[in-house]
Amino acid sequence: MKRLILIQNDFAGSGKTTLMRALQRYLDRHQVPHLALCLTEVEGNDEDGVHRLPVDALYQNGLAPYLQAVDLVLLEVESGLAEAVSEYFDHSNVLASLGQDGLEILIAMPVTSDEESFDGVLSAARTYGDQVQYAVFHMATGSEYDEDEAVWENSKAARMMDLLDGVDVTVPAPSSELEAEIHTIDLDLSDALAHEWTQMPLQALLQNWLVKLSAQLDPARRLLFGDAFRAVIAVNDRLPARQKPARGKKTAHAAALPA
């Protein structure tokens, strides 16, 4: 069964790019073939193993070429474009043919401690109902995450996800040491996840964070990735070391794009 994972939340700064790169890292670690796309309003160069897909191209050619190439496709939807995706599904009858065409859709929604980020969850639930599967990724924003979690649990969005059997996943907060290291080179966590690092202690600190991430994703990986996740081979704990690319040059994570 093929699976399309839509990473979306129209709330800017909810952590969509960080989540995309974190999932790429996890899938790479388990050597699961996948394609990573980013739906955008403005054409741009592909980077970090992510193919930028303009909205116009989505309406013209759809997602079929990518889904035919590989069983698992990640599509990050830039802020403000979630409605464009739902309109594409309406016009192409994708939702009506779910299952019949061997396709499953998971809506992956990052949320933060800001309650406005919960609106993206409610919007997705109203748009897709019980036709798709849902996962809420809680992007920890600080040491007071327990308080943030209580805010979520008492929200209308959380109750909606309970009704729709949504999966909850906590994305671990980076340690203060990791934050300090990536800030010294003027990056954030999403930037750091785009590369393999040989510099110490950054390499070790990032690896420790990825281990914590795996501990959160492992119990839910079947629900998140479906049949596309076939972890029949040993986890690749030690990927070949690569130097940080020169500024402007990126390293690829995903499978080759269809011709």
Rosetta blueprint (number, residue, H / E / L):
1 M L
2 K E
3 R E
4 L E
5 I E
6 L E
7 I E
8 Q L
9 N L
10 D L
11 F L
12 A L
13 G L
14 S L
15 G L
16 K H
17 T H
18 T H
19 L H
20 M H
21 R H
22 A H
23 L H
24 Q H
25 R H
26 Y H
27 L H
28 D H
29 R H
30 H L
31 Q L
32 V L
33 P L
34 H L
35 L E
36 A E
37 L E
38 C E
39 L E
40 T E
41 E L
42 V L
43 E L
44 G L
45 N L
46 D L
47 E E
48 D L
49 G L
50 V E
51 H E
52 R E
53 L E
54 P E
55 V H
56 D H
57 A H
58 L H
59 Y H
60 Q H
61 N H
62 G L
63 L L
64 A H
65 P H
66 Y H
67 L H
68 Q H
69 A H
70 V L
71 D L
72 L E
73 V E
74 L E
75 L E
76 E E
77 V E
78 E L
79 S L
80 G L
81 L L
82 A H
83 E H
84 A H
85 V H
86 S H
87 E H
88 Y H
89 F H
90 D H
91 H H
92 S H
93 N L
94 V L
95 L H
96 A H
97 S H
98 L L
99 G L
100 Q L
101 D L
102 G L
103 L E
104 E E
105 I E
106 L E
107 I E
108 A E
109 M E
110 P E
111 V E
112 T L
113 S L
114 D L
115 E H
116 E H
117 S H
118 F H
119 D H
120 G H
121 V H
122 L H
123 S H
124 A H
125 A H
126 R H
127 T H
128 Y H
129 G H
130 D H
131 Q H
132 V L
133 Q E
134 Y E
135 A E
136 V E
137 F E
138 H E
139 M E
140 A L
141 T L
142 G L
143 S L
144 E L
145 Y H
146 D H
147 E H
148 D H
149 E H
150 A H
151 V H
152 W H
153 E H
154 N L
155 S L
156 K H
157 A H
158 A H
159 R H
160 M H
161 M H
162 D H
163 L H
164 L L
165 D L
166 G L
167 V E
168 D E
169 V E
170 T E
171 V E
172 P L
173 A L
174 P L
175 S L
176 S H
177 E H
178 L H
179 E H
180 A H
181 E H
182 I H
183 H H
184 T H
185 I L
186 D L
187 L L
188 D L
189 L H
190 S H
191 D H
192 A H
193 L L
194 A L
195 H L
196 E L
197 W L
198 T L
199 Q L
200 M L
201 P L
202 L H
203 Q H
204 A H
205 L H
206 L H
207 Q H
208 N H
209 W H
210 L H
211 V H
212 K H
213 L H
214 S H
215 A H
216 Q H
217 L H
218 D H
219 P H
220 A H
221 R H
222 R H
223 L H
224 L H
225 F H
226 G H
227 D H
228 A H
229 F L
230 R L
231 A L
232 V L
233 I L
234 A L
235 V L
236 N L
237 D L
238 R L
239 L L
240 P L
241 A L
242 R L
243 Q L
244 K L
245 P L
246 A L
247 R L
248 G L
249 K L
250 K L
251 T L
252 A L
253 H L
254 A L
255 A L
256 A L
257 L L
258 P L
259 A L
